[in-house]
Each structure stands twice: as structure tokens, then as C-alpha cells.
Amino acid sequence: MKLHPADPKELASELLQAFSAQNALLTAGDRKSCNTMTIGWCQTGRLWNLPVCTVYVRPERYTYQFMEDQDYFTVSVLPEGEKKTMALCGSRSGRDVDKIKECGLTVCYGAGDAPFFEEAEAVLVCRKLYVQDMAPECVVAGQEKILPYYGEKGGWHRIYTGEIVEAYSAG
């Protein structure tokens, strides 16, 4: 598969469809060091009249510090046949294993030296615009659906909204 530049507006709607059936890899870092993790929660759309992507990361995750330290992050959707890669990147910590090497992924770089993967079907490169912590006191309805994601499962996520500055597609 060969990635080529794509229109972020068109690719964002394709990604929304992909997220209903499969997960993606959130990656942050630079040419010296990076980490990736499987995500199942992602939103794309428009905010402040900009194309944006919003992702969520718990403070306990190794990727969290990369997200904090860098101005850019990427979201890579791998082909459906990459279930082993998605499982490893969602179950192992980058503190303990080089997930990118272990999975045989090829790192490419976008704007701001943001790392993403050549093996992806679709990629969004995002520049952070807004960061905010989720908080239990802000849950106004549906506590029975939301609260089970926290407590023993980990801390409240930090929300990262980034402007989509580049997009790539293999299609």
C-alpha cells in the first residue's frame, strides 16, 4: 500500500466509518523517540471553523507523556488484517517493549515530525489546539454507562483536540 496526500475533509468522514468497525493507532513523539497505542475513541469534525480530530489518553499510559511533550500527534487506521498489531499495541506498554519494532511497522513523518505508519490505510496528522482533563463532576447524565470506564480501570482521560494539518490515504 502506498500512502498519498488526501483531503482532510473527505478522509475524516471515512475515518468515522472506520471507527465503527475497527480501532486505530494514536502516535506521538518525534524522530528521536515515539510511542503508539491502540485507541477506540476518536472524533473528527469541525471546531473553530477548522477540521479537527479529538483523542483521549489516560495519564497512566506511556503515550500520555509523548502527547504532553509534543505539539503534533497522528491517528493511523491500519487494514483490518492487522488485528495482532492492534492487540499488541493496546495491551503492551511502550515502557516494556518497542511496539513499533515488535509489530514490524515502518515509521514515516508528517508535519512537526509527527510519526505515523506506512502500513496504514488512512492517516491524520494533527497539531494540538486544545487540551482538557475529563472530570467525574462534569458527567451530567448516563453515569451508569460512563463511570464503569473509570476507577479500577484507570484515571480519567485527558482530551486532546488537534487541527488536522495533513491527511494521507492508501485508497
Salt bridges, closest charged atoms under 4 A:
GLU68 OE1 - ARG158 NH1 2.83
ASP113 OD1 - ARG31 NE 2.92
ASP133 OD1 - ARG158 NE 2.52
GLU163 OE1 - ARG127 NH2 2.79
